[in-house]
Amino acid sequence: MQNINNIRRRTVLQGLGGTAAAASLALPARASGKIKVGYVSPETGPLAPFGAADSYVINALKPKLAALGIEVEVRDSQSDPNRASNVANDLINSGVALMLVSSTPETTNPVSDQCELAGVPCISTVAPWQAWFFNRGGKPDTGFTSTYHFFWGLEDVIATYTAMWAQLPGAGKVVGGLFPNDGDGNAWSDKVHGFPPVLDSKGYTLIDPGRFQDGSSDFSAQIHAFNAGNAGIVTGVVIPPDLTTFWTQSRQQGFKPQIATVGKALLFPETINGLGTAGNNLSTEIWWTPHHPFSSSLTGQSAAQLANAYTNGTGKQWTQPLGFAHALLEVAVDVLHRATDPSDPKAVLASLTATNLKTIVGPISWANGPVKNVAKTPLVGGQWRLTHGGRYKYDLVITENVGAPNIPLGGKMLPIA
């Protein structure tokens, strides 16, 4: 009976006239005739900007996924690690063949942990790999069994940040660090795997006033420490509301560094637009843009075409997680396509570990990662620039590509006025 189902599904897919992947995919049927895929992301709460593009991507791909016999069940983590763990358990108990999860260690880690315990294959993204791997107790010589991750690492963001700073030597080498008491903050500030040892080796002095809680309303202590130490550069990794609070209070208290390169918060157009003109030349790491020279293995869209479709469909400016939400589904389809039996976790894991796919965020393969369960994606850096009448209030300009020279530059670093 299963062979008959495969033949019927293959006939339907060939009649669709879709992409090569869609035309050749023939997934073994389960009792329901569907392969269920779980998807957990922060659709609400302070991390919501990370998940803002997820629903667009899933809805845009829904007809294609349905034709391939794939049903995606989405759960909102509400930006809460405990809820992320709970909804992951719900999805596991519902019989998902594969779990997908995206957006910061507060979401990726608890979901990955539940999948590892249950033996359910899981693919995660949008968290520096060290924060995903080491914060979960990963050991480089053994790694994990069921959970795999693709994204860049702290070594990439540090190299990108310091290369950007080197373009403006007048800013000096004293760096103020904003590191909260969360998965990213603890990973970035780690004295072994994080920023401190690398900055020290490059001749930078790091002023680290200590951990603070996400959602803080007063950054006077940090600002005082940075001012007292003559920090010409600010870096860190904070949620969007905290960046707005910090930068507003910095301006009010007379702290004006030449460079502010901050992860997480400065990824999003909403955050930078909320600063008015005070966001000009703030800088950040860049995972994905319409200018990246990659295309989708699932739809054939270029990065520029995906970004344009998102803007036309939502009326909103493209956002970096858009590319990774799309790539997550590209990898899921590819893995299930190659699995000898998508309902068998061992078969899915065998397919997953053999992945070698060109996606809209670049090539993804777990063959040569820094550790067993990690695939690296390229990283560049850049600044937000006021457009003075352009399509958007700000554009994100790529100013440094030391780690990915195949991604084109759009300009050079400029100091904050």
Stockholm file with secondary structure:
# STOCKHOLM 1.0

chainA/1-417         MQNINNIRRRTVLQGLGGTAAAASLALPARASGKIKVGYVSPETGPLAPFGAADSYVINALKPKLAALGIEVEVRDSQSDPNRASNVANDLINSGVALMLVSSTPETTNPVSDQCELAGVPCISTVAPWQAWFFNRGGKPDTGFTSTYHFFWGLEDVIATYTAMWAQLPGAGKVVGGLFPNDGDGNAWSDKVHGFPPVLDSKGYTLIDPGRFQDGSSDFSAQIHAFNAGNAGIVTGVVIPPDLTTFWTQSRQQGFKPQIATVGKALLFPETINGLGTAGNNLSTEIWWTPHHPFSSSLTGQSAAQLANAYTNGTGKQWTQPLGFAHALLEVAVDVLHRATDPSDPKAVLASLTATNLKTIVGPISWANGPVKNVAKTPLVGGQWRLTHGGRYKYDLVITENVGAPNIPLGGKMLPIA
#=GR chainA/1-417 SS CHHHHHHHHHHHHHHHTCCHHHHHCCCCCCTTSCEEEEEEECCSSTTGGGGTTHHHHHHHHHHHHHHTTEEEEEEECTTCHHHHHHHHHHHHHTTCSEEEEESSHHHHHHHHHHHHHHTCCEEEESSCHHHHHGGGTCCTTTCCSSEEEESCCHHHHHHHHHHHHHTCGGGCSEEEEECCSSHHHHHHTCTTTSHHHHHHHTTCEEECCCCCCTTCSCCHHHHHHHHHTTCSEEEEEECHHHHHHHHHHHHHTTCCCSEEEEEEGGGCHHHHHTTGGGGTTCEEEESCCTTSSCBCTTTCCBHHHHHHHHHHHHSSCCCTHHHHHHHHHHHHHHHHHHCSCTTCHHHHHHHHHTCEEEETTEEEESSSCSSTTEECCCCEEEEEEECSSSSSSEEEEEEECTTCTTSCCCCCCCCCC
#=GC SS_cons         CHHHHHHHHHHHHHHHTCCHHHHHCCCCCCTTSCEEEEEEECCSSTTGGGGTTHHHHHHHHHHHHHHTTEEEEEEECTTCHHHHHHHHHHHHHTTCSEEEEESSHHHHHHHHHHHHHHTCCEEEESSCHHHHHGGGTCCTTTCCSSEEEESCCHHHHHHHHHHHHHTCGGGCSEEEEECCSSHHHHHHTCTTTSHHHHHHHTTCEEECCCCCCTTCSCCHHHHHHHHHTTCSEEEEEECHHHHHHHHHHHHHTTCCCSEEEEEEGGGCHHHHHTTGGGGTTCEEEESCCTTSSCBCTTTCCBHHHHHHHHHHHHSSCCCTHHHHHHHHHHHHHHHHHHCSCTTCHHHHHHHHHTCEEEETTEEEESSSCSSTTEECCCCEEEEEEECSSSSSSEEEEEEECTTCTTSCCCCCCCCCC
//
